[in-house]
Amino acid sequence: MVDQTPLIKVESAPKVIELNSRAKKEIRTWASFNSLNSKVEQMPSVSRYRLYTFTEELDVLYEELFEQEFPEKFNVPPVKSRLLVFRTFILKLKSKADDQRFSDEELTQGIVEIVEAFNNVKIQVNEISESDLDDDEMINFP
């Protein structure tokens, strides 16, 4: 029987941060980003048995993201560079996933790094969304 127990215990699993309401509205039609986000949210529940396949799927979604046009607002170096760091962690974990020499703790750390790197992408998306307030949303000071 193959062990399908998640590598990360539920109570210690990193949480994927939420986008703010403005960012959610702006990325609503960015399908490849939303697919990637959904997949990353599943990371903490991945077992060692499925980890290699899961990282392959993440990498494919990453490639699809870059094959499609980015929304203009998010087609900027701060977002793209954070996505590149995110992919680096995907590839790092993918290279370890099928190698029995790596402990569950080392693989768990890789999962944490991926979630944290994607959170950094989402933080940047939130910041860009918040920095572009409409004139009527801004407070006028005397």
Residue pairs with C-beta under 8 A, 6 or more apart in sequence:
2 49
3 47
3 48
3 49
4 47
4 49
4 50
5 47
6 13
6 44
6 45
6 46
6 47
7 46
7 47
7 48
7 51
7 104
7 107
7 108
7 111
8 14
8 44
8 45
8 108
8 111
8 112
10 44
13 44
13 45
14 44
14 111
14 112
14 115
14 116
14 119
15 115
16 37
16 40
16 41
16 43
16 115
16 118
16 119
16 122
17 119
17 122
17 123
18 122
19 27
19 122
19 125
19 126
19 129
20 126
20 129
20 130
22 129
22 130
23 122
23 125
23 126
23 128
23 129
23 130
26 71
26 73
26 74
26 129
27 33
27 34
27 71
27 74
27 125
28 34
29 71
30 70
30 71
30 74
31 68
32 61
32 64
32 65
32 67
32 68
33 65
35 61
35 64
36 58
36 61
36 62
36 65
36 118
37 118
37 122
39 54
39 57
39 58
39 61
40 58
40 114
40 115
40 118
42 54
43 54
43 111
43 114
43 115
44 111
44 115
46 54
46 111
48 97
48 104
48 107
51 93
51 97
51 107
52 94
52 97
52 98
55 90
55 91
55 93
55 94
55 97
56 94
58 90
58 114
59 87
59 90
59 91
59 94
62 83
62 86
62 87
62 90
65 83
66 83
69 75
70 79
70 80
73 128
73 129
73 132
74 125
74 128
76 128
78 124
78 128
79 121
79 124
79 125
79 128
82 117
82 120
82 121
82 124
83 121
85 117
85 120
86 114
86 117
86 118
86 120
86 121
88 117
89 110
89 113
89 114
89 117
90 114
92 110
92 113
93 107
93 110
93 111
93 113
93 114
96 102
96 106
96 107
96 110
97 107
